[in-house]
Amino acid sequence: MNSQNSQVESAIRQLHETFEQATKAKDLDRIMAQYAADVVAFDAVGALQFKGVEEYRVHWQRCFEFCQGEGFFETHELHVDVGGELTCSRMLTHCGGPNAEGEMQTAWMRGTRVWARRNGEWKVIHEHFSMPFDMQTGQVCMDQAPSQQQTG
């Protein structure tokens, strides 16, 4: 990996760390600052797709309202592919928080983010979170988790 690619990878990893901190703090402005105005997101929750940063912001706000207390959004197995003006990151995400009854609700998801350089800054132009489902029952597999060796 050349020096420039290494710098981009480091910047994307830092953006992921900032994202984690912002989700824990429920700092919607810091979260949304990572997205391009024309982002298209396929989230594991809610609508089939979200078009544009304002629509996605409303979705994030609803997610925070569901989580009554301090939540978490942890990135595991982060892999960054640097490629010129577009960069892709993929990860496993463990997220959750307490519901209205104070019970902790958690799940593992798969995530992919496509980043584009816009005005000298890396912005997410596409994000996709999903969870596996059982084809026979149609039920989401909420109990799946990576092995301890894989989450490092």
Buried (B, 14 or more C-beta within 10 A) or exposed (E): EEEEBEEBBEBBBEBBEBBBEBBBEBBBEBBBBBBBEEBBBBBBEEEEEBEBBEBBBEBBEEBBEBBBEEBBBBBBEBEBEBEEEBBBBBBBBBBBBBEEEEEEBEBBBBBBBBBBEEEEEBBBBBBBBEBEEEEEEEEBEEEEBEEEEEEE
